[in-house]
Amino acid sequence: EFLAPPPAFVGTVRDPSGKPAPGVLVSLLPFSYPGAPDLFETKTDQNGHYVVLLQHKANLNQAVTLGNINSVMARDLQKNLCGVLGFSELPGNLDLTLQPGITFSGSVKNTEGVPVTNATAQLTFAAPGTGTVQRIEQQQFDAQGFFSFRAMPPGCNTYSLQISANAYGEACAQVNAADLKTNHCSFPPLI
């Protein structure tokens, strides 16, 4: 069963103390596009309010379809805070409260130990309370081949990392939430 989406989603994002959180990135993660959170994102205003418009990039020809379970995620990258909320019915407001996020980091090297800087990292997780697999992509690798995902949602069962680079192939790693002892997980170098 699929839901007919409204033209926009609105809500308020608050920091852990309950104060409005301005300048926070908010992404709608619809069921039908788990790999493309940047299609529907915005930032909160000075009062922590946001409006996510259901607009598409020019190269996307499909209509938005919301499935049984969708989610909206707010991330304060500077403060490493994250909030995520799953929904199966169209709510009036999608209000979120930020909490300490998780940082995942690591490096990529080729078989000779030389840093790979042209790789793409993709972190996959199931948003807490939804069971729906979501992906966050990032392509910023520094000159030493290091990458970092900040402000990722806590409480997911597993987090899977996939790295791919032209002419090198792919490397994968996975971590279970039960194995996380702190809010920072450093993957061993991926070859």
N, C-alpha and C positions, 0 to 999 in steps of 0.2 A: 504494500500500500504506500502510495506517495502523497505528499502534501502539496497543495498549491501555495507557493510562497508569497508573502506580502512583498511590496516593492522595496521595503527596508526593514532592518532590525534595529531596535534602539535599546539603550540601557545606560546604566551608570557603573563605573568601575571605582572601587574604593581600595585604599591601601590596607595593610593589616590592622591599623588602628581605627579604621572606619572612616577616615577622611577621604574626600574625593581625590582621585589620582589623575592629574592632568598629563597630557602628552604620552599616554600609554597606547601601544599598538594593539588594536583589536581586530581579530580575524574570524570570519564565519567559516566554519569547516563543514560544508554541506556533504551529505552522504554520497552524492554522485560525483564529487570531485575531491576525494581524500588526498590527492597528490598536489593540489594547487591552492593552498590557503591564501596566496597573495591575490587571488582573483577577487576576493571580497574582503578588503581590509580598510581600516581608517585609523585615526588617532583620536583619543579623548580630548575634549576641550578643557578649559580652566576649571570647570565644575565636575570633571570626571564623566561627562555625558558623551555618548557616541551615537552615530548613525551609520550603519553599514548598508550602503545602497547595493542592490543586486544588479550591478552593471558588469559587462563582460569586456575583456580585452578584445581587440580587433580580430585576433586569430581564433577566437572561440565561437563556434557556430551552434552549439547546443543550448537549449533552454535550461535554466536552473531547475533541478529536481531535488526536492528534499525527501529523504527517505524516512524510515522508521525512527532512526536515531541520528541526530546531527549534533554539532557542538559549536560553541563560540569560545574563543580563547583570547585572553588579554595578557600581554607581556610587557613588563618594564625591564628592558634589557640592561639599563644602567644600574638599577638596584637589584637585579636578578630576582624579580618577583613574577609570579605567574598565577593566573586564575583560569579555570576552564569549567564549562557548564554544558552538560548534555541535555537535549530536549527531544521529545517525540511528538509533542503537541505544540502548535504555534502559540507562544506566550505573548503577553502584552509587552513585557519588558524582559530583557536578559541582563540582569544585574549580576556583577561579579565582584568578589572580594579577593584581592591578591594575597598570596602567601609565598614564603621563600621557595624559589625555584631551584632546579637542578642544573648544573653545568656539566656538559659532556665534552671532553677534549681528547686530543690525540694527535698523531702525526702519520704521514704517509711517506714511504720510501720505496725505491725500486730494489731489485735484488742485489744491486751493488751498494746499497746504503745511501744513494743519492736522493735528497728530498724531491718528491713529486708535487709540483705546484699547480698543475692544470687539471686536478681531479675535482670531482663533484661528490659531496657528502650528502647523504640522505638519512635522516633519523626517523624511524617509524615507531609509533606507540599507539596504544589503545587508550583514548581519553578516559579518565576515571569515571566510572558510572555509566559509560556508554557501550563499551565493548567494541566500538567502531575504530578501526585502524585509521590513524591519521599520519600524515607525513609533513615534516618540516625540512625544506631544502636549504642548503647554504653552500656557497661556492668560494668563500674567501679563505684561501690558503696563503700563509705567509711564505717568505723565501725559504724557510726551513721545512715547509710542508706541514705546518701545524694548522689545526682547525679547532673551532670551539662553538658549541651550541649553548647559549645562555638562556636562562629563564624558561626552562622546560618544565612541564607540569609534573609535580610529585604525585605519587599514588598510582601510577600505571603499573600493571603487572610486569611487563617486559618492555625493554627499549632495544630496538635493533638498528644497527648502523651498517650502511652499505656505502662503500667507496668505489667509484669507477673513474677510470682515466683512459683516454684514447691511447692506444698502443701498449697499454699495460694490463688491461683486464679489470677484474673486480676483486674486492676483499670485503669480508663481512665480519661483524662481531655482534654479540648480544649480551645484555646484562639484565638480570632479574632484579626487581625492586627490593626483594628480600635481602639481596646481597649488597645493597647500597648502605654504607655506614655513615656517610656524610652527604652533603648537597653537592659534592663534586665527584665525578667519575672520570678517571683518566684511563682511556683505552691504551693497551700496549701498542707500540708502533705497528701499523698495518703495512704489509709488504704486498 
